[in-house]
Amino acid sequence: MRLVSSGDDGAFRSLVERHQGLVIATVARMIGISDAEDIAQQVFLNVWKSAPRWRPEARFTTWLLTIAKRLVFNESRRRSRARLIPQSRDADDEGPDHPDGTPGPDQQLLERELHRAIEQSLESLPEKERLALILRRYENMPYEEIATVLSLSLPAVKSLLFRARNTLKEKLTPYLGNDH
């Protein structure tokens, strides 16, 4: 890494050849084999860019897999948002993508767990409740339009949303803390 940090292309090639199997296998287990090579390439690109700041305080593979984990978690969140949030959303709503602006590993793990719990809870709702909640929350659709989409009265939509929110609140109570 000292040679890489001084700009040695040969040392970087050697480093990639030595560790790419580990990175690809780890990424593939976490998000699937289809994107493993692309994410691995991003990992090594980040290694190259971050090489001047690298300090030998921990094992290189620990540092390397920390970079891989961050990229995998970002990809997982991006995929989850793509399923839950309409494609018409602005990229600005997605938060920082820069490695220095991302939360720490513990926070990333908690966020990933919370997001998975939210997704599972949403998927467990009856179709009409789920659709009403998604239309209201992610599309910011007025109650009247939701009523039209679902062929329901306005009071029925309000009742549906109330039940959906209460169900989600019950399912997510362990993640929300005592103040909710």
N, C-alpha and C positions, 0 to 999 in steps of 0.2 A: 504493500500500500504506500510505503514511502516513495518508491519509484513512480507509482501511478500518480501520487500527489505532485510530483515534480514534472508530470506531463509525459511520462514514458509510455508510448503506445504499445510496445512489445510487452511490457509488464502488465498492462491492462488486458491485452489479449490473453496472456497466460492466466491471469486472475479469473477472467470470464470462463475460459476452458476448464479451469479447475473447479469452479463453483456453480456453473450453470445447471448441472444435474440436480444439485441440492435445491436450488431456487425453483426450477421448473417443477420438480416433484412436490415441493411444499405448496406452491401456488396451485397446482393441479388438484391437490387434496382439498384445498379450501374453496376454490371457485369453479373447479372443473377443468378438464384438459383442453377444451376448445380455446380458451384465452390464456392459458398458462405461458406460452412462449411470448406473447405480446406483453404480458405483465412482467415477465422475466427480463425482457429487453428494457422496459422502463426502469426496472430495478437497477440494472447495470448502467443505464444512462444516468440515474441519480447518483450511483457510486462515482462515476466519472466526474460529474459536476460537483459533488461534495468532497472529493478527494483532498483538496487543499485544506479543508476544515477537519479532516479525520484525525482523531487522536487515539493512540493505542492503549486506551484505558480499559477496553474490553476486547474479547476475542473478535477477530474480523467477522467470523460467521455470525456472531450474535448481532453485530451492527448490520450486516448484510440482511439477515432475516428480519430485523426490525424495519428496515426499509421495505422489504417485501410485504410484511404484515400491513404496514401503513397503506401501501398501494392496493392490497387485496381488500382491506376494509373500505377504502374509498370506492373501489369498484363495486363491492357489495352494496354499499349505500346508494351508489348511482343506479344500480340495477333495481333496487327496491323502490327508489323514487320514480324510476321510469315506469314501474308497474302501478304505483299509487298516484303519481302526479301527472296530469295531462302534459303532453309534449309541447303545448303552447306556452308553458311557463318560461319566464326569462331565466337565462343562465345565472343572472345575478342572485337569484333566490337560493341557489344551491350552496352558498357558503364558499369559504376559501379552499382552493385546491393546492396552494403552495405548501410544501412540506413543513415550513416553519410556522404556518398558521393552523396546523392540524392539532387536535387534542392529543394528549399523551396516550400511551398504550392502554392504561387502565380505563380511561374515559372512553376510548374508542371501543373497547370491549363492552362497556356498559351501554353505550349508545347502540351498538350492534344488537345486543340482547334486547334492549327496549324496542328497537325498530322491528325485530323479529316478533316480539310479543304483540306489538300493535298490528302488524300485518296478519298474524294468526288470528287475533281477535276480530279484525275486520272481516277476514275470510269466514269466520264462524257465524257472522250475523246472517239472518235471513236475507234473501236477495233484495227485497224492497227496502229494508232498513239500510243495508249496505249501500245500495245505489243512492238512496236519499242522502245519506251521510256524505258520500263521496261528492255528489253534486253540490251539496251545500258547503262542505269544507274545502274541497279542492278546486271546484269550479266557481265558487261564490255565487251560486245560482239563487235567486230569490225564491221564497217559499211558494209563491204562486206558480212559477215556472216548474218547480219540482212537482207540484200538484198536477200540472198538465202532463208532464212526462210520465208520471206514474198513474195517471187517470184516477186521482184521489181528490177528495175535498181538502181545502186548506187546513181545517182542524185535524183531519186524518194525517196529513203530512207532519204537522207539528207534533202529534202524538207519536208517530213513527220515529221521528228524530229524537224525541224525548226518550223513548224506549231504547233506541240504538245507543245514545250517549250514556244512558244508565248502565246498559250491558257492558259497554266498553270500560266504563269507570270501574265496575265490579271486577272485570277480568284484569284490569291494569292496576288495581289498587296496590299490589305488592311493589310496583315500579314507581308509583306516584308519591310515596312517603305518607306521613301522617297528616300533612297540612292540606290534603285535597279531599 
